[in-house]
């Protein structure tokens, strides 16, 4: 979904999520960086006051949380619904899914159950 502030800024994340209730500004956006896009997009998300931004680039997740109007690099999500998410496990499963989606999904589901 395109996020914009009329006349100021517009950006289209690869994925965006709201937790709890639907709202005009998502709680989390994902950017998958291949050839275009980069962490320079943080400035646009900052103007839109998106609480958390996650980049996937070269097999690595990079998380940023908006704090005092600036993004700070974080190692775990600060969104209450995601604080227990193991980013290292998620990374391994995403990489594993390139060869076996079923195996990756099973490993991730089993970890969530525990």
Kinemage of the C-alpha trace (Angstrom):
@kinemage 1
@onewidth
@group {chain A} dominant
@subgroup {mainchain}
@vectorlist {calphas} color= white
{ca unk a 1} P 0.000 0.000 0.000
{ca unk a 2} L 1.383 3.399 -0.909
{ca unk a 3} L 2.020 5.552 2.139
{ca unk a 4} L 1.852 9.265 1.582
{ca unk a 5} L 1.432 12.630 3.146
{ca unk a 6} L -0.157 14.789 0.465
{ca unk a 7} L 2.331 17.224 -1.024
{ca unk a 8} L 5.161 16.075 1.258
{ca unk a 9} L 6.244 12.484 0.776
{ca unk a 10} L 5.181 9.242 -0.853
{ca unk a 11} L 6.663 5.766 -0.568
{ca unk a 12} L 5.492 2.267 -1.411
{ca unk a 13} L 6.847 -0.477 0.862
{ca unk a 14} L 7.016 -4.087 -0.285
{ca unk a 15} L 4.861 -5.089 2.696
{ca unk a 16} L 3.130 -3.179 5.477
{ca unk a 17} L 1.379 -4.361 8.620
{ca unk a 18} L -0.912 -2.982 11.300
{ca unk a 19} L -1.215 -4.774 14.634
{ca unk a 20} L -4.256 -4.681 16.860
{ca unk a 21} L -6.450 -2.488 14.670
{ca unk a 22} L -6.385 -1.194 11.139
{ca unk a 23} L -4.989 2.328 10.941
{ca unk a 24} L -3.979 4.779 8.230
{ca unk a 25} L -0.275 4.436 9.098
{ca unk a 26} L 1.103 0.890 9.479
{ca unk a 27} L 3.109 -0.189 12.509
{ca unk a 28} L 5.720 -1.976 10.413
{ca unk a 29} L 6.908 -1.831 6.812
{ca unk a 30} L 9.217 -4.216 4.972
{ca unk a 31} L 11.568 -3.299 2.161
{ca unk a 32} L 13.234 -6.016 0.111
{ca unk a 33} L 16.316 -4.442 -1.426
{ca unk a 34} L 17.566 -5.937 -4.691
{ca unk a 35} L 18.773 -3.229 -7.030
{ca unk a 36} L 16.726 -0.190 -6.088
{ca unk a 37} L 15.749 1.200 -2.756
{ca unk a 38} L 17.935 1.387 0.281
{ca unk a 39} L 18.081 2.662 3.776
{ca unk a 40} L 17.795 6.151 2.266
{ca unk a 41} L 14.066 5.420 2.301
{ca unk a 42} L 14.193 5.803 6.080
{ca unk a 43} L 13.893 9.567 5.590
{ca unk a 44} L 10.568 9.091 3.807
{ca unk a 45} L 9.271 6.714 6.450
{ca unk a 46} L 10.439 9.139 9.121
{ca unk a 47} L 8.315 11.899 7.572
{ca unk a 48} L 5.337 9.519 7.660
{ca unk a 49} L 6.102 8.526 11.272
{ca unk a 50} L 6.152 4.780 10.588
{ca unk a 51} L 7.133 3.188 13.945
{ca unk a 52} L 9.279 0.359 12.553
{ca unk a 53} L 11.008 -0.353 9.259
{ca unk a 54} L 12.647 -3.636 8.287
{ca unk a 55} L 15.004 -4.080 5.330
{ca unk a 56} L 15.914 -7.450 3.803
{ca unk a 57} L 19.148 -7.194 1.839
{ca unk a 58} L 21.753 -9.811 0.980
{ca unk a 59} L 20.257 -12.368 3.376
{ca unk a 60} L 20.129 -10.040 6.367
{ca unk a 61} L 17.262 -8.295 8.156
{ca unk a 62} L 17.955 -4.763 9.409
{ca unk a 63} L 15.417 -3.317 11.836
{ca unk a 64} L 14.875 0.330 12.696
{ca unk a 65} L 12.598 1.853 15.316
{ca unk a 66} L 11.444 5.468 15.270
{ca unk a 67} L 12.463 7.140 18.487
{ca unk a 68} L 12.413 10.884 19.106
{ca unk a 69} L 11.744 11.515 15.390
{ca unk a 70} L 14.845 9.545 14.295
{ca unk a 71} L 15.377 5.898 13.426
{ca unk a 72} L 17.578 3.802 15.634
{ca unk a 73} L 18.976 0.432 14.578
{ca unk a 74} L 17.557 -2.350 16.778
{ca unk a 75} L 18.186 -6.092 17.057
{ca unk a 76} L 14.617 -7.099 17.994
{ca unk a 77} L 11.264 -5.574 17.171
{ca unk a 78} L 9.793 -3.228 19.756
{ca unk a 79} L 6.250 -3.746 18.489
{ca unk a 80} L 4.511 -5.500 21.409
{ca unk a 81} L 3.125 -8.289 19.225
{ca unk a 82} L 6.598 -9.016 17.798
{ca unk a 83} L 8.944 -8.610 20.763
{ca unk a 84} L 9.402 -12.389 21.031
{ca unk a 85} L 10.211 -12.844 17.342
{ca unk a 86} L 13.625 -14.430 16.914
{ca unk a 87} L 15.151 -12.516 13.983
{ca unk a 88} L 18.011 -15.013 13.607
{ca unk a 89} L 15.547 -17.901 13.306
{ca unk a 90} L 13.442 -15.926 10.845
{ca unk a 91} L 16.555 -15.199 8.768
{ca unk a 92} L 17.577 -18.870 8.716
{ca unk a 93} L 14.067 -19.923 7.688
{ca unk a 94} L 13.798 -17.329 4.920
{ca unk a 95} L 17.139 -18.477 3.508
{ca unk a 96} L 16.161 -22.133 3.915
{ca unk a 97} L 12.883 -21.494 2.075
{ca unk a 98} L 14.848 -20.865 -1.100
{ca unk a 99} L 15.437 -24.629 -1.200
{ca unk a 100} L 12.554 -26.027 0.834
{ca unk a 101} L 9.582 -23.886 1.810
{ca unk a 102} L 7.940 -26.785 3.639
{ca unk a 103} L 10.973 -27.501 5.814
{ca unk a 104} L 11.438 -23.793 6.574
{ca unk a 105} L 7.761 -23.383 7.499
{ca unk a 106} L 7.836 -26.461 9.743
{ca unk a 107} L 10.948 -25.297 11.593
{ca unk a 108} L 9.503 -21.823 12.072
{ca unk a 109} L 6.100 -23.160 13.250
{ca unk a 110} L 7.761 -25.540 15.694
{ca unk a 111} L 9.823 -22.700 17.147
{ca unk a 112} L 6.693 -20.581 17.593
{ca unk a 113} L 4.980 -23.390 19.495
{ca unk a 114} L 7.864 -23.562 21.969
